[in-house]
Amino acid sequence: EEDDMPTPGLTHRYLDRGLMVVTNACAMFCRHCTRKRIWNSADSSVNESNINRMINYIKSMPSIRDVIVSGGDPFTLPTARLESILKRLRAIGHVEIIRIGTRTPVTLPMRIDNELCEILDKYGPIWVNTQFNHPKEITTESAGAVNRLIRHGVCVNNQSVLLRGVNDDPETMKTLCRNLVKIKVRPYYLFQCDQVLGVEHFRTRVSKGIEIIENLRGHTTGFSIPTFVVDGPQGTGKIPLMPNYLISQSEKMSVFRNYEGVVVGYREAGERIVSSNSTSGGVASILAGQRQCLVPREIPRMQRRLKLAARARM
C-alpha cells in the first residue's frame, strides 16, 4: 500500500477511489489481518495533520468519487471524531460514495448504537463493509447491529476471508452466505488469505476458492454469491477469479457449460449455423452444428423433467 500513498495513510491505487487509514486500533486483532504490520505502532491514533493532508489530497483529485474510511477500525474512534471526518468528506463535491471498513458489527456489536447510526444517516449515502467469516459469527447481537445500520439507511456488504479449517468448504460458505442474506447483508467478496507473516496455516490453495464458487453457482441465490478475489502482490490490486464456463469460441459460435455440466452452443449475433456431414463427437459436434448441447446422464433437473412428462401422459 505504501507505494501508492501520495500522503501518509491515504492509498490511491484505483483512479476513482481513495482509502484513508484513520486509526490503527481495532476491537480485536485478527491473525489474518493484511495490515498487521501496523499493530506495533506506538500510537494507535492518526493525528489531525495527517487527516488534513489526506482530505486535502482528495479535494485536489476530482477523479476520486469513492472514499473508503478504513484502519484499523474507524468505529473505534470517538463518534465526534468520526463525524468530523465524514462531514469534511461529504463537503467535497466530487465524493459520491463513502464506505467504512469495520468488523465491529461482528466483534463489538454494542458499538453500533443509535448515536453512531444517526451520524451515519446524516452523512449518507454510506456503505459499511464488514467481515463475517463463519455462520457462528451471525449472532443475535451482530444481527441486531446490522439491523440498526440498515434502519438508518446504511447498506452493509460482507468481505469474508477464506481460512483453512474455518470456512474452506462449500457447505460452510453456502450456509454463511445464505444466513447473511437473511439479515440483509450482501456477500460482496471472498478474499484469498493474504501472504502475510504468521498465517500460512490459514492459507488455502487458490483452487479451493474457485471450487467453493463452483459449488455456490446454481446452488444458491445469485446475489448471495460473493466474488472470489486475490489481492495481488506488489500493489496489483484485486484480481477476480471464477470457474471457467467458456469452453470454446469461434467466429460463429461460443460453447459454454452451466453449473450442472451441461455443454451448450450459443450462436453469435448475425451468424447462421449450417450442419456439416462430419461424424464429430463431443464439443466438436456442437461447433459443427450437429447438436445444440451435451447433457450428462442423470442430472437432477432432467430427472424432474422426466417425472413431469410421465405425469402429463397419465
C-alpha positions as CSV (number, residue, x, y, z in Angstrom):
1,E,0.0,0.0,0.0
2,E,2.8,2.4,0.8
3,D,3.9,2.5,-2.8
4,D,0.5,4.0,-3.7
5,M,0.4,6.6,-0.9
6,P,0.7,10.2,-2.1
7,T,0.5,11.2,1.6
8,P,0.8,9.0,4.7
9,G,-2.3,7.0,5.4
10,L,-4.0,7.6,2.0
11,T,-3.8,4.8,-0.6
12,H,-4.7,5.9,-4.2
13,R,-4.4,2.8,-6.3
14,Y,-7.6,2.9,-8.4
15,L,-8.3,6.1,-10.3
16,D,-11.7,6.8,-8.8
17,R,-11.1,5.5,-5.3
18,G,-9.1,6.5,-2.3
19,L,-8.6,4.7,1.0
20,M,-8.0,6.5,4.3
21,V,-6.4,4.8,7.3
22,V,-7.8,6.9,10.1
23,T,-6.7,4.7,13.1
24,N,-4.6,1.7,13.8
25,A,-6.8,0.4,16.6
26,C,-9.4,-2.4,16.3
27,A,-11.9,-4.0,18.7
28,M,-9.8,-7.2,18.2
29,F,-6.7,-8.2,16.3
30,C,-7.4,-10.7,13.5
31,R,-4.5,-13.1,12.9
32,H,-5.0,-12.9,9.2
33,C,-5.1,-9.1,9.0
34,T,-3.4,-7.7,5.9
35,R,-2.3,-4.6,7.9
36,K,-0.9,-6.4,11.0
37,R,2.4,-4.7,10.2
38,I,0.9,-1.5,11.9
39,W,-0.1,-3.3,15.1
40,N,3.1,-2.4,16.9
41,S,2.6,1.3,16.3
42,A,3.3,3.2,19.5
43,D,0.2,5.4,18.9
44,S,-3.0,3.9,17.5
45,S,-4.4,7.3,16.6
46,V,-3.8,9.2,13.3
47,N,-3.1,12.8,14.1
48,E,-5.2,15.7,12.8
49,S,-2.4,17.0,10.5
50,N,-2.3,13.6,8.7
51,I,-6.1,13.6,8.4
52,N,-5.9,17.1,6.9
53,R,-3.3,16.1,4.4
54,M,-5.4,13.1,3.3
55,I,-8.6,15.2,2.9
56,N,-6.7,18.0,1.1
57,Y,-5.4,15.4,-1.4
58,I,-8.9,14.0,-2.0
59,K,-10.1,17.6,-2.6
60,S,-7.3,18.1,-5.2
61,M,-8.2,15.0,-7.2
62,P,-11.6,15.3,-8.9
63,S,-11.3,11.7,-10.2
64,I,-11.8,10.4,-6.7
65,R,-15.6,9.7,-6.3
66,D,-15.4,6.9,-3.8
67,V,-13.6,7.1,-0.4
68,I,-13.1,4.1,1.9
69,V,-12.6,5.1,5.5
70,S,-10.5,2.3,7.0
71,G,-7.9,1.4,9.6
72,G,-7.6,-0.3,12.0
73,D,-11.3,0.0,12.6
74,P,-12.9,3.5,12.2
75,F,-15.7,2.6,14.6
76,T,-13.2,2.5,17.4
77,L,-12.9,6.3,17.1
78,P,-14.9,8.6,19.3
79,T,-18.2,9.3,17.5
80,A,-17.4,13.1,17.4
81,R,-14.1,12.5,15.7
82,L,-15.6,10.1,13.1
83,E,-18.3,12.7,12.4
84,S,-15.7,15.3,11.8
85,I,-14.1,13.1,9.1
86,L,-17.4,12.2,7.5
87,K,-18.6,15.8,7.5
88,R,-15.4,17.0,5.7
89,L,-15.6,14.2,3.1
90,R,-19.3,14.9,2.4
91,A,-18.5,18.5,1.8
92,I,-16.3,17.5,-1.2
93,G,-18.5,17.8,-4.2
94,H,-16.9,15.1,-6.3
95,V,-17.1,12.5,-3.5
96,E,-20.2,10.5,-4.3
97,I,-19.7,7.4,-2.1
98,I,-18.3,7.0,1.4
99,R,-17.5,3.4,2.6
100,I,-16.4,2.4,6.0
101,G,-14.5,-0.8,6.7
102,T,-15.3,-2.3,10.1
103,R,-15.6,-5.6,11.9
104,T,-17.4,-4.1,14.9
105,P,-20.8,-5.5,13.9
106,V,-19.2,-8.9,14.4
107,T,-16.6,-8.2,17.2
108,L,-18.2,-5.3,19.2
109,P,-21.9,-5.0,18.1
110,M,-22.8,-2.8,21.0
111,R,-20.7,-0.1,19.4
112,I,-23.4,0.3,16.7
113,D,-25.6,2.4,18.9
114,N,-28.3,5.0,17.9
115,E,-25.9,7.9,18.2
116,L,-23.4,6.4,15.7
117,C,-26.2,5.3,13.4
118,E,-27.7,8.8,13.3
119,I,-24.4,10.2,12.3
120,L,-24.1,7.7,9.5
121,D,-27.6,8.6,8.3
122,K,-26.7,12.3,8.4
123,Y,-23.8,11.9,6.0
124,G,-25.2,9.2,3.8
125,P,-25.2,7.5,1.4
126,I,-22.7,5.4,3.4
127,W,-21.8,1.8,2.8
128,V,-20.4,-0.4,5.5
129,N,-18.1,-3.3,4.5
130,T,-17.8,-5.8,7.4
131,Q,-16.3,-9.3,7.8
132,F,-18.3,-12.3,8.8
133,N,-16.1,-15.4,8.2
134,H,-18.3,-18.2,9.7
135,P,-22.0,-18.8,10.3
136,K,-21.4,-18.9,14.0
137,E,-20.5,-15.2,14.0
138,I,-24.0,-14.3,13.0
139,T,-25.4,-14.0,16.5
140,T,-28.5,-12.2,17.9
141,E,-26.2,-9.3,18.8
142,S,-24.4,-9.0,15.4
143,A,-27.7,-9.3,13.5
144,G,-29.1,-6.5,15.8
145,A,-26.2,-4.3,15.0
146,V,-26.7,-4.9,11.2
147,N,-30.4,-4.1,11.6
148,R,-29.7,-0.8,13.3
149,L,-27.4,0.2,10.5
150,I,-29.9,-0.7,7.8
151,R,-32.7,1.1,9.5
152,H,-30.6,4.2,9.3
153,G,-30.0,3.9,5.6
154,V,-26.6,2.2,5.7
155,C,-26.0,-0.6,3.1
156,V,-24.0,-3.5,4.5
157,N,-21.7,-5.7,2.5
158,N,-19.6,-8.6,3.7
159,Q,-16.0,-9.4,2.8
160,S,-15.1,-12.8,4.0
161,V,-11.5,-14.2,4.1
162,L,-11.0,-17.8,3.0
163,L,-9.4,-19.5,6.0
164,R,-8.3,-23.1,6.1
165,G,-10.1,-25.1,8.7
166,V,-12.6,-22.3,9.3
167,N,-14.7,-21.8,6.2
168,D,-12.8,-23.6,3.4
169,D,-15.6,-26.0,2.4
170,P,-18.6,-25.3,0.2
171,E,-21.3,-26.1,2.7
172,T,-19.9,-23.8,5.4
173,M,-19.6,-21.0,2.9
174,K,-23.1,-21.6,1.5
175,T,-24.6,-21.5,5.0
176,L,-22.7,-18.3,5.7
177,C,-23.9,-16.6,2.6
178,R,-27.5,-17.7,3.0
179,N,-27.6,-16.5,6.6
180,L,-26.0,-13.2,5.7
181,V,-28.8,-12.6,3.1
182,K,-31.3,-13.4,5.8
183,I,-30.1,-10.5,7.9
184,K,-29.9,-8.2,4.7
185,V,-26.1,-8.3,4.3
186,R,-24.9,-8.8,0.8
187,P,-22.0,-11.2,0.3
188,Y,-19.6,-9.0,-1.6
189,Y,-16.1,-10.5,-1.7
190,L,-14.5,-13.8,-0.7
191,F,-10.8,-12.9,-0.3
192,Q,-7.9,-15.4,-0.7
193,C,-6.0,-15.1,2.6
194,D,-3.1,-12.7,2.1
195,Q,0.6,-13.7,2.2
196,V,1.3,-12.0,5.5
197,L,3.6,-13.3,8.2
198,G,2.2,-15.9,10.6
199,V,-0.8,-17.1,8.6
200,E,0.5,-19.8,6.4
201,H,-1.5,-22.4,8.4
202,F,-4.7,-20.4,7.4
203,R,-4.0,-20.1,3.7
204,T,-5.6,-22.5,1.2
205,R,-4.7,-23.1,-2.4
206,V,-6.3,-20.7,-4.9
207,S,-8.1,-23.7,-6.4
208,K,-10.1,-24.1,-3.2
209,G,-11.7,-20.7,-3.6
210,I,-12.6,-21.5,-7.2
211,E,-14.1,-24.8,-6.0
212,I,-16.2,-23.1,-3.4
213,I,-17.6,-20.6,-6.0
214,E,-18.3,-23.6,-8.4
215,N,-20.4,-25.2,-5.6
216,L,-22.3,-22.0,-5.0
217,R,-23.2,-21.0,-8.5
218,G,-26.5,-22.6,-9.5
219,H,-26.9,-24.0,-5.9
220,T,-28.0,-20.8,-4.1
221,T,-29.4,-17.4,-4.9
222,G,-27.2,-15.4,-7.3
223,F,-26.9,-12.3,-5.2
224,S,-25.8,-14.3,-2.3
225,I,-22.6,-15.5,-4.1
226,P,-19.5,-13.4,-3.4
227,T,-16.8,-12.6,-5.9
228,F,-13.7,-14.6,-5.2
229,V,-10.6,-12.3,-5.4
230,V,-6.9,-12.5,-4.8
231,D,-5.3,-9.2,-3.6
232,G,-2.3,-9.4,-5.9
233,P,1.3,-8.8,-4.6
234,Q,3.2,-5.6,-5.3
235,G,0.1,-3.5,-5.3
236,T,-1.5,-5.1,-8.3
237,G,-5.0,-4.9,-6.7
238,K,-7.9,-7.2,-6.6
239,I,-7.9,-9.9,-9.2
240,P,-11.3,-11.7,-9.6
241,L,-11.3,-15.4,-10.2
242,M,-14.1,-17.8,-11.1
243,P,-14.7,-21.2,-12.6
244,N,-14.3,-21.4,-16.4
245,Y,-17.7,-21.6,-18.1
246,L,-16.4,-20.7,-21.6
247,I,-15.3,-24.0,-23.2
248,S,-14.7,-22.9,-26.8
249,Q,-15.2,-20.0,-29.1
250,S,-15.3,-19.4,-32.9
251,E,-16.4,-16.6,-35.1
252,K,-19.8,-18.2,-35.4
253,M,-20.4,-19.8,-32.0
254,S,-19.4,-19.9,-28.4
255,V,-19.7,-23.0,-26.3
256,F,-20.5,-22.8,-22.6
257,R,-21.1,-25.2,-19.7
258,N,-23.5,-24.5,-17.0
259,Y,-23.4,-25.3,-13.3
260,E,-24.7,-28.9,-13.9
261,G,-22.1,-29.7,-16.5
262,V,-24.4,-29.3,-19.5
263,V,-22.4,-28.1,-22.5
264,V,-24.3,-25.9,-24.9
265,G,-23.7,-24.0,-28.1
266,Y,-24.7,-20.3,-28.4
267,R,-24.9,-18.8,-31.9
268,E,-23.2,-15.4,-32.3
269,A,-25.3,-12.5,-33.5
270,G,-25.7,-12.4,-37.3
271,E,-24.3,-15.9,-37.8
272,R,-26.1,-18.9,-39.3
273,I,-25.0,-22.3,-38.3
274,V,-25.1,-24.9,-41.1
275,S,-24.9,-28.5,-40.0
276,S,-22.0,-30.4,-41.5
277,N,-21.9,-34.0,-42.5
278,S,-18.9,-34.9,-40.4
279,T,-19.2,-37.5,-37.7
280,S,-17.7,-35.3,-35.0
281,G,-18.3,-36.1,-31.3
282,G,-18.3,-34.0,-28.1
283,V,-17.9,-30.3,-28.3
284,A,-16.8,-30.6,-32.0
285,S,-20.4,-31.8,-32.8
286,I,-21.8,-28.6,-31.3
287,L,-19.4,-26.4,-33.3
288,A,-20.3,-28.4,-36.4
289,G,-24.0,-27.7,-35.9
290,Q,-24.9,-31.3,-35.4
291,R,-26.3,-30.8,-32.0
292,Q,-27.0,-27.9,-29.6
293,C,-26.0,-29.3,-26.3
294,L,-24.4,-32.3,-24.4
295,V,-26.3,-33.3,-21.3
296,P,-24.8,-35.5,-18.6
297,R,-26.8,-38.5,-17.6
298,E,-29.0,-38.4,-14.5
299,I,-28.6,-34.8,-13.5
300,P,-31.4,-33.9,-11.1
301,R,-33.1,-31.4,-13.3
302,M,-33.5,-33.8,-16.2
303,Q,-34.9,-36.4,-13.8
304,R,-37.5,-33.9,-12.7
305,R,-38.4,-33.3,-16.3
306,L,-38.9,-37.0,-17.0
307,K,-41.2,-37.3,-13.9
308,L,-43.2,-34.3,-15.1
309,A,-43.5,-35.7,-18.6
310,A,-44.6,-39.1,-17.3
311,R,-47.2,-37.4,-15.1
312,A,-48.5,-35.4,-18.0
313,R,-49.0,-38.6,-20.0
314,M,-51.1,-40.2,-17.3
